[in-house]
Amino acid sequence: MKKVLKIIGIILLVIVVLIAVFIYWITHIDSSLKDNYRDSIETGGSIEAAYLEDGP
């Protein structure tokens, strides 16, 4: 019984570590968009321009 609990504990620990590494990786990915994307993009029309603006 102890052996089974030990194996389950190790599996849970591995899962928690993998989730932590995944979250760290997601938060530290370099964005593929430029920092000034909204300023440097050329829009194709008024609707697209309205979506790129900071509000109505």
C-alpha positions in Angstrom: 0.0 0.0 0.0 2.8 2.4 0.9 4.5 1.7 -2.5 1.3 2.6 -4.4 0.9 5.9 -2.5 4.5 6.7 -3.1 4.1 6.1 -6.9 0.9 8.2 -6.9 2.7 11.0 -5.0 5.6 11.0 -7.4 3.2 11.1 -10.4 1.4 14.1 -8.9 4.7 15.8 -8.1 5.8 15.4 -11.8 2.5 16.8 -13.0 2.7 19.8 -10.8 6.3 20.5 -11.9 5.3 20.2 -15.5 2.4 22.6 -15.1 4.8 25.1 -13.3 7.3 24.8 -16.1 4.6 25.3 -18.7 3.2 28.4 -17.0 6.8 29.8 -16.7 7.4 29.1 -20.4 4.1 30.7 -21.5 4.7 33.9 -19.5 8.3 34.3 -20.8 7.8 33.8 -24.5 9.0 36.6 -26.6 6.1 38.1 -28.5 6.3 37.7 -32.3 4.6 41.1 -32.6 6.6 44.3 -32.5 6.1 46.6 -29.6 4.8 49.4 -31.8 2.5 47.1 -33.8 -0.5 49.4 -33.5 1.4 52.4 -34.7 3.3 50.8 -37.6 0.6 48.6 -39.1 -1.1 49.8 -42.3 -4.8 49.2 -42.2 -7.0 48.0 -45.1 -10.0 50.1 -44.2 -12.0 52.1 -41.6 -13.2 49.0 -39.7 -9.8 47.6 -39.3 -8.5 51.0 -38.2 -11.3 51.3 -35.7 -10.3 47.9 -34.1 -6.6 49.0 -33.8 -7.5 52.3 -32.0 -7.5 52.5 -28.3 -11.3 53.0 -27.9 -14.2 54.5 -29.7 
